[in-house]
Amino acid sequence: MKKIELFGLSLTFKLNKKNADDAELYTKDHHLKEKIFYLILMIMVIVISSKGGYIINKQKYNVGDVAINDIYAPKSVLFNDKDKKQDIIKNLMESSKKEYIYVPQAGTVYISAAEYLFDEILKKNFKKNKLYLDRIEDVIGKPLPTKLITGLTQLNKKELLETRERVIGFLTKAYATGIIREKGILTISPPNDEAFEELTDFDKKIVENFLTANYIYDETKTKNSIAEKISQIDDQILDVKAGTLLVKKGDIITESKSKLLEVAGIYSYKKSLGFSISNLLYTIILTVIFYPLLVTKFKKNILNKNIYRSLFLIYTIGFLVFRFTKLDHIYFVPFETMYFLMGILFAKDFAILTTAMAISYLFPIVGYDPVFVIVTTLVCIMGTYLIEKVTTRQELIALGMKLAVTKFFLYLLLTYFIGREQNLVVLQSGEIVVSGLLSGMLAIAVLPYFEKTFNILTTFRLLELGDLSHPLLKLLSMKAPGTFHHSMMVATLSEAAAEAIGANAIFARVASYYHDIGKMKRPKFYVENQEGGENPHSKISPFLSNLIITSHTKDGNELGREYKIPREIRDVMFEHQGTTMLAYFYNKAKQLDPTVIEDDFRYSGPTPRSKESAIIMLADSVEAAVRSIDEKTPITIENMLRKIINAKIEENQLSEAALTFKEIEIIIKTFTKVLMSIHHVRIKYPGQK
């Protein structure tokens, strides 16, 4: 019978399956490609289904088509009607008044010159003194035609006075309404332009010589004025609700309506087919990129059934939430919750890859929004360095808030340069803040279920397991107090060494607490629990003693399963002894049977496969050995350490642990320092023997 508990629900079923030992877990790689296939298939189905409406939707139109039925919006969208805005701008430019530079003196000077001309002619001064004519020409800036002067002088006084009245009267009215110069052309403002046409040809010639602009067109000021007015015109955002009638039956699909239909998700058949093919090609390209990485670089993670199942669940829930969230509110979905869960549950490299996969495959679902992808990617890069420092659940909430603030400002910065509707910016920036505040809380809420359901070891769970009031540790302290004390010493040594070489110090400490829990089954068969009493091994054969001693790793694994201790710690129960030989019992057995096989007196292994496990092996061996040294000095302790560690190296016990010689040297120095602190020489007080 198989029982699975998921988020409070229990599922029991029976599987006919060959029992597998934990030590064989990583050797079964024949399901690797199948697991990756199902994972990517699930993602592709969700991604492609999110854009399946392109082909399924039968309402497909091109510009110029006639709507054969009413077309309603299939979803709520915000449509930026750029054509409407352009119409408003066009009307504004047409209705906007031109800006002019007004020169009031121009009319006064030219009218005075005209009056002066008539006065001088009436006085007949032109024939006597040419200076007066020159003065007029200096004022108006041009010579008066000789024919014009001749014509005026030939008029009698009555005709001259009538002409004067008509010309001066017209000029006065013309300058009052304005004479405009624009691009070098003089224009008389209405209604005096029509009055000018009613003048006699002779009057027109006189008037033309005394016309100048008193309103000069200011092109720069006009353009600036129009530009300022245009800048005050907001985007014409049309809030289209789902079910809104977009096009009536019989209407012709215009360019503007076509754009509105596209925003609402109703495309022409050609575009629909193009989008569908593009989405498929995009997902295939991503699969070609990520599939080999998963197969070659992260084989161990995928084959770990608990890691794989948790990843599958995170992806399924996360992608479905994004899939059924409207694009207007896509920033409200806390992607950081997915990121936090993967960053906490998985190893760093694997978490980075799965986060990159999630962002990449979400690109089509979020409507190919570059701002979403860029902002989310930058925030996750920043979080990669910060999440390593998170050790409490409160710190995770604080990290979510920090990332929310960062995401908020990044979003505003990008939208400022890229350009986006103001209403949408306000809406989405608010969603970013809310989702950031929720991300850490949601991650904390669901994290315990992932930890317990999939039995995954996290920093938070390590700290909980490191509580000495844990039932299993309390049981160890009561049943095997010597082993409990030994485990505390090993934990002290392991934590210090792991921290010194940059390994996981918390894991090293907590795993050390549990590495010998199997000794609780028969505590008196281990010297640290005999309390100076009789050694039970003296009454049994060395063969049986060997079985009892070597079985404590398997016994510990069984206890760990019972108390739901994570497999990583249970692995240490096997690995801290590696495949070392019980030389004492082997030599005794050989005296009884010379044909005894050496491998029968070795632990089953495997040898340590991580730095932390190797450190615990060394600390376990060293802690007991150092107590046998009579005079504990730095030199004697270090010599003992080197002897023990060299023996482990010669037996290939550290060959899979990835420890360098430099790190081993650091471990020796650290062990020496810690052991000297533990076994320091006390000062004898007066009266002490």
C-alpha positions as CSV (number, residue, x, y, z in Angstrom):
1,M,0.0,0.0,0.0
2,K,1.2,3.5,-0.8
3,K,0.0,6.5,1.1
4,I,0.5,10.1,-0.1
5,E,-0.4,13.1,2.0
6,L,-0.8,16.4,0.0
7,F,-1.9,19.6,1.7
8,G,-4.0,17.8,4.3
9,L,-5.5,15.2,1.8
10,S,-4.6,11.6,2.0
11,L,-4.4,9.2,-1.0
12,T,-3.8,5.5,-0.5
13,F,-3.2,3.0,-3.4
14,K,-1.3,-0.2,-4.1
15,L,1.7,-0.5,-6.4
16,N,3.5,-3.7,-7.4
17,K,7.0,-2.4,-7.3
18,K,10.3,-3.8,-6.3
19,N,11.6,-2.3,-3.1
20,A,14.3,0.2,-3.5
21,D,17.0,1.2,-1.0
22,D,17.9,4.9,-0.5
23,A,21.4,4.2,-1.5
24,E,20.2,3.1,-4.9
25,L,18.1,6.2,-5.5
26,Y,20.4,8.0,-7.8
27,T,21.4,5.0,-9.9
28,K,18.1,4.7,-11.7
29,D,18.4,7.1,-14.6
30,H,16.2,5.2,-17.1
31,H,13.3,7.4,-16.2
32,L,15.2,10.7,-16.5
33,K,14.2,11.6,-20.1
34,E,10.6,10.5,-19.5
35,K,10.3,12.7,-16.4
36,I,11.7,15.7,-18.3
37,F,9.4,15.0,-21.2
38,Y,6.3,15.1,-19.0
39,L,7.4,18.2,-17.2
40,I,8.0,20.1,-20.5
41,L,4.9,18.7,-22.1
42,M,2.8,20.0,-19.2
43,I,4.3,23.5,-19.6
44,M,3.8,23.5,-23.4
45,V,0.2,22.4,-23.1
46,I,-0.6,25.3,-20.7
47,V,1.4,27.8,-22.8
48,I,-0.1,26.8,-26.2
49,S,-3.6,26.6,-24.7
50,S,-3.3,30.2,-23.5
51,K,-3.0,31.3,-27.2
52,G,-5.3,28.6,-28.7
53,G,-8.0,31.2,-29.3
54,Y,-6.1,32.5,-32.3
55,I,-7.2,29.5,-34.4
56,I,-10.3,28.4,-32.6
57,N,-12.0,31.9,-32.8
58,K,-14.1,32.0,-36.0
59,Q,-14.6,35.8,-36.0
60,K,-11.6,36.8,-38.2
61,Y,-11.7,40.0,-40.2
62,N,-9.5,42.2,-42.4
63,V,-9.8,45.9,-43.0
64,G,-12.6,46.6,-45.5
65,D,-14.6,43.5,-44.7
66,V,-18.2,43.8,-43.8
67,A,-19.2,42.4,-40.4
68,I,-21.6,39.5,-41.1
69,N,-22.8,39.6,-37.4
70,D,-22.4,41.6,-34.3
71,I,-18.9,41.3,-32.8
72,Y,-18.6,41.4,-29.0
73,A,-15.4,41.7,-26.9
74,P,-14.4,38.3,-25.6
75,K,-12.5,39.8,-22.7
76,S,-12.0,43.1,-20.9
77,V,-9.2,45.2,-22.3
78,L,-7.9,48.7,-22.2
79,F,-7.6,50.1,-25.8
80,N,-5.5,53.1,-26.5
81,D,-7.4,54.7,-29.4
82,K,-4.5,56.5,-31.1
83,D,-6.7,57.4,-34.1
84,K,-9.1,59.3,-31.9
85,K,-6.2,61.1,-30.3
86,Q,-4.8,62.1,-33.7
87,D,-8.2,63.5,-34.7
88,I,-8.3,65.6,-31.6
89,I,-4.8,66.9,-32.4
90,K,-5.8,67.6,-36.0
91,N,-8.8,69.6,-34.8
92,L,-6.7,71.4,-32.3
93,M,-4.2,72.5,-34.9
94,E,-6.9,73.7,-37.2
95,S,-8.7,75.6,-34.5
96,S,-5.6,77.0,-32.9
97,K,-4.9,80.7,-33.5
98,K,-1.6,81.7,-34.9
99,E,0.8,83.7,-32.8
100,Y,1.9,87.1,-34.1
101,I,4.3,89.9,-33.0
102,Y,2.2,93.1,-32.9
103,V,3.9,96.3,-34.0
104,P,1.5,99.1,-33.1
105,Q,3.9,101.9,-34.4
106,A,3.8,100.5,-37.9
107,G,0.3,101.7,-38.7
108,T,0.8,105.1,-37.0
109,V,4.0,105.8,-38.9
110,Y,2.7,104.8,-42.3
111,I,-0.7,106.5,-41.9
112,S,1.1,109.7,-40.9
113,A,3.4,109.4,-43.9
114,A,0.3,109.1,-46.2
115,E,-1.3,112.1,-44.5
116,Y,2.0,114.0,-44.9
117,L,2.0,113.2,-48.6
118,F,-1.4,114.6,-49.2
119,D,-0.8,117.7,-47.1
120,E,2.4,118.4,-49.0
121,I,0.7,118.0,-52.4
122,L,-2.0,120.3,-51.3
123,K,0.6,122.8,-50.4
124,K,2.3,122.1,-53.8
125,N,5.7,121.7,-52.0
126,F,6.8,118.8,-54.2
127,K,7.6,121.0,-57.1
128,K,9.5,123.6,-55.0
129,N,11.4,121.3,-52.6
130,K,12.3,117.6,-53.2
131,L,13.4,117.2,-49.6
132,Y,9.9,116.5,-48.5
133,L,9.5,113.6,-50.9
134,D,12.8,112.1,-49.6
135,R,11.5,112.3,-46.1
136,I,8.4,110.3,-47.0
137,E,10.5,107.7,-48.8
138,D,12.8,107.4,-45.7
139,V,9.7,106.6,-43.6
140,I,8.1,104.0,-45.8
141,G,11.5,102.6,-46.8
142,K,11.0,102.6,-50.6
143,P,10.8,105.2,-53.4
144,L,7.4,106.5,-54.5
145,P,6.6,105.8,-58.1
146,T,6.9,108.9,-60.3
147,K,3.6,108.1,-62.1
148,L,1.9,108.1,-58.7
149,I,3.2,111.5,-57.7
150,T,2.3,112.9,-61.2
151,G,-1.2,111.5,-60.9
152,L,-1.7,113.1,-57.5
153,T,-0.4,116.5,-58.5
154,Q,-2.8,116.5,-61.5
155,L,-5.8,116.2,-59.3
156,N,-7.7,119.3,-58.3
157,K,-8.1,120.2,-54.7
158,K,-11.6,118.6,-54.4
159,E,-10.5,115.4,-56.0
160,L,-7.3,115.3,-53.9
161,L,-9.3,115.8,-50.7
162,E,-11.7,113.0,-51.7
163,T,-8.8,110.7,-52.5
164,R,-7.1,111.5,-49.2
165,E,-10.3,110.7,-47.3
166,R,-10.7,107.3,-49.0
167,V,-7.1,106.3,-48.7
168,I,-6.5,107.4,-45.1
169,G,-9.9,106.0,-44.1
170,F,-9.0,102.6,-45.6
171,L,-5.5,102.6,-44.1
172,T,-6.9,103.4,-40.6
173,K,-9.4,100.5,-40.8
174,A,-6.8,98.1,-42.3
175,Y,-4.2,98.7,-39.6
176,A,-7.0,98.5,-37.0
177,T,-7.9,94.9,-38.0
178,G,-4.4,94.0,-38.9
179,I,-2.0,93.7,-41.8
180,I,-0.3,90.3,-41.5
181,R,3.1,89.2,-42.8
182,E,3.5,85.5,-43.1
183,K,6.3,83.9,-45.1
184,G,7.1,87.2,-46.8
185,I,3.5,87.8,-48.0
186,L,1.3,90.7,-46.8
187,T,-2.3,89.9,-46.1
188,I,-5.1,92.4,-45.2
189,S,-7.3,90.9,-42.5
190,P,-11.0,90.5,-43.2
191,P,-13.3,92.3,-43.8
192,N,-10.9,95.0,-45.2
193,D,-9.5,92.6,-47.7
194,E,-12.8,92.8,-49.6
195,A,-12.9,96.6,-49.1
196,F,-9.4,96.8,-50.7
197,E,-10.8,95.1,-53.8
198,E,-13.6,97.7,-54.0
199,L,-11.0,100.6,-54.3
200,T,-10.2,102.2,-57.6
201,D,-7.0,101.1,-59.3
202,F,-5.4,104.5,-58.5
203,D,-6.4,104.3,-54.8
204,K,-5.0,100.8,-54.7
205,K,-1.7,102.0,-56.0
206,I,-1.5,104.7,-53.3
207,V,-2.6,102.3,-50.5
208,E,-0.1,99.6,-51.6
209,N,2.8,102.1,-51.0
210,F,1.7,102.7,-47.4
211,L,1.0,99.1,-46.4
212,T,3.3,97.3,-44.0
213,A,2.8,94.5,-41.5
214,N,1.7,95.5,-38.0
215,Y,1.2,91.7,-37.2
216,I,4.2,89.6,-38.0
217,Y,3.7,85.8,-37.9
218,D,5.7,84.1,-35.1
219,E,6.2,80.6,-36.3
220,T,8.3,79.4,-33.3
221,K,5.8,80.7,-30.8
222,T,2.9,79.2,-32.7
223,K,4.5,75.8,-32.8
224,N,5.4,75.9,-29.1
225,S,1.9,76.9,-28.2
226,I,0.4,74.1,-30.3
227,A,3.0,71.6,-28.9
228,E,2.1,72.6,-25.3
229,K,-1.6,72.1,-26.0
230,I,-0.9,68.8,-27.7
231,S,1.2,67.7,-24.7
232,Q,-1.9,68.2,-22.5
233,I,-3.9,65.8,-24.5
234,D,-4.1,62.5,-22.7
235,D,-4.1,59.1,-24.3
236,Q,-7.6,58.2,-25.3
237,I,-8.0,55.0,-23.2
238,L,-11.1,53.1,-24.0
239,D,-12.1,50.7,-21.2
240,V,-13.7,47.8,-23.1
241,K,-15.6,45.4,-20.9
242,A,-16.1,41.8,-21.8
243,G,-19.4,41.5,-23.8
244,T,-19.2,45.1,-25.2
245,L,-20.5,45.5,-28.7
246,L,-17.4,46.4,-30.8
247,V,-18.8,46.2,-34.4
248,K,-22.4,46.1,-35.5
249,K,-23.6,43.7,-38.2
250,G,-23.2,45.3,-41.6
251,D,-20.5,47.8,-40.5
252,I,-17.3,48.0,-42.5
253,I,-14.1,47.1,-40.6
254,T,-12.1,50.3,-40.6
255,E,-8.4,50.6,-39.6
256,S,-9.4,51.9,-36.2
257,K,-11.9,49.1,-35.6
258,S,-9.4,46.5,-36.8
259,K,-6.9,47.7,-34.2
260,L,-9.7,47.5,-31.5
261,L,-10.5,44.0,-32.6
262,E,-6.8,43.0,-32.4
263,V,-6.5,44.3,-28.9
264,A,-9.6,42.4,-27.9
265,G,-8.0,39.2,-29.3
266,I,-9.9,39.0,-32.6
267,Y,-7.4,38.8,-35.5
268,S,-7.5,38.2,-39.2
269,Y,-7.0,34.5,-40.1
270,K,-3.5,35.3,-41.4
271,K,-2.4,36.9,-38.2
272,S,-4.0,34.2,-36.1
273,L,-2.2,31.5,-37.9
274,G,1.1,33.5,-37.7
275,F,0.7,34.0,-33.9
276,S,0.0,30.3,-33.3
277,I,3.0,29.1,-35.4
278,S,5.2,31.7,-33.6
279,N,4.1,30.5,-30.2
280,L,4.7,26.9,-31.1
281,L,8.2,27.7,-32.5
282,Y,9.0,29.8,-29.4
283,T,8.2,26.9,-27.1
284,I,10.1,24.4,-29.2
285,I,13.2,26.6,-29.2
286,L,13.0,26.9,-25.4
287,T,12.6,23.1,-25.2
288,V,15.7,22.6,-27.4
289,I,17.6,24.9,-25.0
290,F,16.5,23.6,-21.6
291,Y,16.1,19.9,-22.3
292,P,19.8,19.1,-22.8
293,L,20.6,21.2,-19.7
294,L,18.2,19.2,-17.5
295,V,19.5,15.8,-18.9
296,T,23.2,16.6,-18.6
297,K,23.6,19.1,-15.7
298,F,20.7,18.3,-13.4
299,K,20.2,14.6,-13.6
300,K,20.5,14.1,-9.9
301,N,17.8,16.7,-9.2
302,I,15.3,15.3,-11.7
303,L,15.8,11.7,-10.5
304,N,15.1,12.8,-7.0
305,K,11.4,12.0,-6.9
306,N,10.6,14.5,-4.1
307,I,12.4,17.3,-5.9
308,Y,10.8,16.4,-9.2
309,R,7.3,16.2,-7.8
310,S,7.6,19.4,-5.9
311,L,8.9,21.2,-9.1
312,F,6.0,19.7,-11.1
313,L,3.5,20.9,-8.6
314,I,5.0,24.4,-8.4
315,Y,5.1,24.7,-12.2
316,T,1.5,23.3,-12.6
317,I,-0.1,25.6,-10.1
318,G,2.0,28.6,-11.1
319,F,1.5,28.3,-14.8
320,L,-2.2,27.7,-14.4
321,V,-2.6,30.8,-12.3
322,F,-0.9,32.9,-14.9
323,R,-2.8,31.1,-17.6
324,F,-6.2,32.1,-16.3
325,T,-5.3,35.6,-15.0
326,K,-6.4,38.4,-17.3
327,L,-3.5,40.3,-18.9
328,D,-4.6,43.5,-17.2
329,H,-3.8,42.0,-13.8
330,I,-0.8,39.8,-14.7
331,Y,1.4,41.8,-12.3
332,F,-0.8,40.9,-9.4
333,V,0.3,37.3,-9.6
334,P,3.2,36.9,-7.2
335,F,5.8,35.1,-9.3
336,E,8.2,35.6,-6.5
337,T,6.3,33.0,-4.5
338,M,7.3,30.4,-7.1
339,Y,10.8,31.8,-7.0
340,F,11.0,31.6,-3.2
341,L,9.8,28.0,-3.2
342,M,12.3,26.9,-5.8
343,G,15.1,28.9,-4.2
344,I,14.4,27.3,-0.8
345,L,13.5,23.8,-1.8
346,F,16.1,23.3,-4.5
347,A,19.9,23.6,-4.8
348,K,21.0,27.0,-5.9
349,D,22.0,26.1,-9.5
350,F,18.9,24.0,-10.1
351,A,16.7,26.9,-8.6
352,I,18.3,29.3,-11.0
353,L,17.7,27.1,-14.0
354,T,14.0,26.4,-13.0
355,T,13.4,30.1,-12.4
356,A,14.9,30.9,-15.9
357,M,12.7,28.2,-17.4
358,A,9.6,29.6,-15.7
359,I,10.2,33.2,-16.9
360,S,11.0,32.1,-20.4
361,Y,7.9,29.8,-20.8
362,L,5.7,32.5,-19.2
363,F,6.6,35.0,-21.9
364,P,3.8,34.0,-24.3
365,I,1.3,33.7,-21.4
366,V,1.9,37.3,-20.3
367,G,1.3,38.5,-23.8
368,Y,5.0,38.9,-24.7
369,D,5.3,41.7,-22.2
370,P,9.0,42.7,-22.3
371,V,8.6,44.8,-19.1
372,F,7.4,41.8,-17.1
373,V,10.2,39.6,-18.3
374,I,13.0,42.2,-17.7
375,V,11.7,43.3,-14.3
376,T,11.1,39.8,-13.1
377,T,14.5,38.6,-14.3
378,L,16.4,41.5,-12.6
379,V,14.5,41.0,-9.4
380,C,15.2,37.3,-9.3
381,I,18.9,37.9,-10.0
382,M,19.0,40.3,-7.0
383,G,17.0,37.7,-4.9
384,T,19.5,35.0,-5.8
385,Y,22.1,36.6,-3.6
386,L,19.7,37.7,-0.8
387,I,17.8,34.5,-0.4
388,E,21.0,32.7,0.7
389,K,21.1,34.9,3.8
390,V,17.5,34.1,4.8
391,T,17.4,31.8,7.8
392,T,14.0,32.6,9.3
393,R,10.5,32.9,7.9
394,Q,10.2,36.5,9.0
395,E,13.3,37.3,6.9
396,L,11.6,35.7,3.9
397,I,8.6,38.2,4.3
398,A,11.1,41.1,4.6
399,L,12.9,39.9,1.4
400,G,9.5,39.8,-0.4
401,M,9.0,43.4,0.5
402,K,12.5,44.4,-0.6
403,L,12.0,42.8,-3.9
404,A,8.6,44.4,-4.3
405,V,10.1,47.9,-3.8
406,T,12.9,47.1,-6.3
407,K,10.4,45.7,-8.8
408,F,8.2,48.8,-8.4
409,F,11.0,51.2,-9.3
410,L,12.4,49.1,-12.1
411,Y,8.9,48.9,-13.6
412,L,8.5,52.7,-13.4
413,L,11.9,53.2,-15.0
414,L,11.3,50.8,-17.9
415,T,7.8,52.1,-18.6
416,Y,9.1,55.7,-18.6
417,F,11.5,54.8,-21.4
418,I,9.4,52.3,-23.3
419,G,6.1,54.2,-23.0
420,R,2.9,52.8,-21.6
421,E,-0.6,54.1,-20.9
422,Q,-0.7,56.1,-17.7
423,N,-3.8,54.3,-16.4
424,L,-2.1,50.9,-17.0
425,V,1.1,52.1,-15.3
426,V,-0.8,53.1,-12.2
427,L,-2.8,49.9,-12.1
428,Q,0.2,47.6,-12.7
429,S,2.5,49.4,-10.3
430,G,-0.1,49.0,-7.6
431,E,-0.4,45.3,-8.4
432,I,3.4,44.9,-8.1
433,V,3.4,46.3,-4.6
434,V,0.6,44.1,-3.4
435,S,2.0,41.0,-5.1
436,G,5.4,41.7,-3.5
437,L,3.8,41.9,0.0
438,L,1.9,38.7,-0.6
439,S,4.8,36.7,-2.1
440,G,6.7,36.1,1.1
441,M,3.6,35.4,3.1
442,L,2.3,32.9,0.5
443,A,5.7,31.2,0.3
444,I,5.7,30.8,4.1
445,A,2.1,29.5,4.1
446,V,2.7,26.7,1.6
447,L,6.4,25.9,2.4
448,P,5.7,23.6,5.4
449,Y,3.4,21.5,3.2
450,F,6.1,21.0,0.6
451,E,8.6,20.2,3.3
452,K,6.5,17.5,4.9
453,T,4.6,16.2,1.8
454,F,7.8,15.8,-0.2
455,N,10.2,15.4,2.7
456,I,12.5,18.1,1.4
457,L,15.2,19.6,3.6
458,T,15.3,23.4,3.8
459,T,17.1,25.9,6.0
460,F,13.9,26.5,7.9
461,R,13.3,22.8,8.5
462,L,17.0,22.3,9.4
463,L,16.6,24.9,12.2
464,E,13.5,23.1,13.4
465,L,15.3,19.7,13.3
466,G,18.2,21.3,15.1
467,D,16.0,22.0,18.1
468,L,17.3,19.7,20.9
469,S,13.7,19.3,22.1
470,H,12.9,17.3,18.9
471,P,11.3,13.9,20.0
472,L,14.1,11.9,18.3
473,L,16.9,13.8,20.0
474,K,15.2,13.7,23.4
475,L,14.9,9.9,22.9
476,L,18.6,9.7,22.0
477,S,19.6,11.7,25.1
478,M,17.6,9.3,27.3
479,K,18.4,5.9,25.7
480,A,22.0,6.6,24.7
481,P,23.3,9.6,26.6
482,G,26.9,8.8,25.7
483,T,26.0,8.8,22.0
484,F,24.1,12.0,22.5
485,H,27.1,13.7,24.0
486,H,29.3,12.3,21.2
487,S,26.9,13.7,18.6
488,M,27.0,17.2,20.2
489,M,30.8,17.1,20.0
490,V,30.8,16.0,16.4
491,A,28.2,18.7,15.6
492,T,30.5,21.4,17.2
493,L,33.5,20.2,15.1
494,S,31.5,19.8,11.9
495,E,29.8,23.2,12.0
496,A,33.1,25.0,12.6
497,A,34.9,23.1,9.8
498,A,32.0,23.5,7.3
499,E,31.8,27.2,8.0
500,A,35.6,27.5,7.5
501,I,35.6,26.0,4.0
502,G,32.3,27.6,2.9
503,A,30.1,24.5,3.1
504,N,26.6,24.3,4.6
505,A,27.4,24.8,8.3
506,I,23.8,24.5,9.5
507,F,23.3,21.2,7.7
508,A,26.6,19.8,9.0
509,R,25.6,20.6,12.6
510,V,22.0,19.2,12.4
511,A,23.1,16.1,10.4
512,S,25.7,15.5,13.1
513,Y,22.9,15.4,15.8
514,Y,21.2,12.5,14.0
515,H,24.1,10.6,12.4
516,D,24.3,7.9,15.2
517,I,20.6,7.7,16.2
518,G,20.7,4.0,15.1
519,K,22.7,3.2,18.2
520,M,19.6,3.7,20.3
521,K,18.4,0.2,19.3
522,R,21.3,-1.5,21.2
523,P,23.0,1.4,23.1
524,K,25.1,-0.8,25.4
525,F,27.0,-2.3,22.5
526,Y,28.7,1.0,22.0
527,V,31.5,2.0,24.3
528,E,30.3,5.5,24.9
529,N,27.1,4.2,26.5
530,Q,28.7,1.5,28.7
531,E,29.4,3.9,31.5
532,G,32.4,1.8,32.7
533,G,30.2,-1.4,32.9
534,E,30.6,-4.8,31.3
535,N,31.2,-4.9,27.6
536,P,28.6,-7.2,26.0
537,H,30.8,-7.9,23.1
538,S,33.0,-10.1,25.3
539,K,30.1,-12.6,25.5
540,I,29.3,-12.9,21.8
541,S,31.3,-13.8,18.7
542,P,33.1,-11.2,16.7
543,F,30.8,-12.1,13.7
544,L,27.7,-11.1,15.7
545,S,29.4,-8.0,17.1
546,N,30.2,-7.0,13.5
547,L,26.6,-7.3,12.5
548,I,25.4,-5.3,15.5
549,I,27.9,-2.5,15.0
550,T,27.5,-2.1,11.3
551,S,23.7,-2.3,11.5
552,H,23.4,1.0,13.3
553,T,23.5,2.9,10.0
554,K,20.5,1.0,8.7
555,D,18.8,1.2,12.1
556,G,19.3,4.9,12.0
557,N,17.8,5.1,8.5
558,E,14.7,3.2,9.7
559,L,14.2,5.5,12.7
560,G,14.7,8.5,10.4
561,R,12.0,7.3,8.1
562,E,9.6,6.7,11.1
563,Y,10.2,10.3,12.4
564,K,10.2,11.7,8.8
565,I,13.8,12.9,8.9
566,P,14.8,14.2,5.4
567,R,16.7,11.8,3.2
568,E,19.7,14.1,3.0
569,I,20.3,13.6,6.7
570,R,19.5,9.9,6.4
571,D,22.2,9.7,3.7
572,V,24.7,11.0,6.2
573,M,23.8,8.0,8.5
574,F,25.1,5.7,5.8
575,E,27.9,7.9,4.5
576,H,29.6,8.9,7.8
577,Q,31.0,5.4,8.1
578,G,31.6,5.0,4.4
579,T,33.1,1.5,3.7
580,T,35.5,1.5,6.6
581,M,36.5,-1.8,8.2
582,L,36.0,-2.9,11.8
583,A,39.6,-4.0,12.2
584,Y,39.2,-5.0,15.9
585,F,36.4,-7.5,15.2
586,Y,38.0,-8.6,11.9
587,N,41.2,-9.6,13.6
588,K,39.3,-11.4,16.4
589,A,37.3,-13.3,13.7
590,K,40.4,-14.2,11.8
591,Q,41.8,-15.9,14.9
592,L,38.7,-18.1,14.8
593,D,38.5,-18.5,11.1
594,P,41.5,-17.7,8.9
595,T,39.4,-17.8,5.8
596,V,37.2,-14.8,6.9
597,I,36.6,-12.2,4.2
598,E,37.7,-8.7,4.9
599,D,34.7,-7.1,3.1
600,D,32.3,-8.8,5.4
601,F,33.6,-6.6,8.2
602,R,33.1,-3.3,6.3
603,Y,30.2,-0.9,6.5
604,S,27.9,-1.0,3.5
605,G,28.6,2.6,2.5
606,P,28.3,4.5,0.3
607,T,31.3,6.8,1.0
608,P,30.6,10.5,1.6
609,R,29.2,12.2,-1.5
610,S,29.2,15.8,-0.1
611,K,31.6,18.0,1.7
612,E,29.3,18.1,4.7
613,S,29.1,14.3,4.9
614,A,32.9,14.0,4.6
615,I,33.4,16.5,7.4
616,I,31.0,14.6,9.7
617,M,32.9,11.3,8.9
618,L,36.2,13.0,9.9
619,A,34.7,14.7,13.0
620,D,33.2,11.4,14.1
621,S,36.5,9.6,13.8
622,V,38.5,12.4,15.4
623,E,36.3,13.1,18.4
624,A,36.6,9.6,19.9
625,A,40.3,9.2,19.0
626,V,41.4,12.5,20.6
627,R,40.0,11.4,24.0
628,S,42.6,8.6,24.0
629,I,45.5,11.1,23.9
630,D,47.1,11.5,27.4
631,E,48.7,14.9,26.8
632,K,46.5,17.1,24.7
633,T,48.5,19.8,23.0
634,P,48.1,21.4,19.6
635,I,50.9,19.3,18.2
636,T,49.7,16.0,19.6
637,I,46.1,16.7,18.5
638,E,47.1,17.8,15.0
639,N,49.4,14.7,14.5
640,M,46.5,12.5,15.5
641,L,44.2,14.3,13.1
642,R,46.6,14.0,10.2
643,K,47.1,10.3,10.9
644,I,43.3,9.6,10.9
645,I,42.6,11.8,7.8
646,N,45.5,10.3,5.8
647,A,44.1,6.9,6.6
648,K,40.7,7.9,5.2
649,I,42.3,9.3,2.1
650,E,44.3,6.1,1.5
651,E,41.2,4.0,1.9
652,N,39.5,6.2,-0.7
653,Q,36.8,7.2,1.7
654,L,36.9,10.9,0.5
655,S,37.2,10.3,-3.2
656,E,33.5,11.3,-3.9
657,A,33.3,14.2,-1.5
658,A,34.9,16.8,-3.7
659,L,37.2,18.1,-0.9
660,T,40.4,19.7,-2.1
661,F,43.7,19.4,-0.2
662,K,43.5,23.0,0.7
663,E,40.1,22.5,2.3
664,I,41.4,19.4,4.1
665,E,44.2,21.5,5.5
666,I,41.7,24.1,6.7
667,I,39.6,21.3,8.3
668,I,42.6,20.0,10.2
669,K,43.4,23.5,11.6
670,T,39.8,24.1,12.5
671,F,39.5,20.8,14.3
672,T,42.7,21.4,16.2
673,K,41.5,24.8,17.4
674,V,38.1,23.5,18.4
675,L,39.4,20.4,20.2
676,M,41.9,22.5,22.1
677,S,39.1,24.7,23.3
678,I,37.1,21.6,24.4
679,H,40.0,19.8,26.0
680,H,41.7,22.9,27.5
681,V,43.9,22.4,30.6
682,R,42.2,23.7,33.8
683,I,44.1,25.7,36.4
684,K,44.5,23.9,39.7
685,Y,43.2,25.8,42.6
686,P,44.7,25.6,46.2
687,G,43.7,22.4,47.9
688,Q,43.0,20.5,44.6
689,K,44.9,17.3,43.9
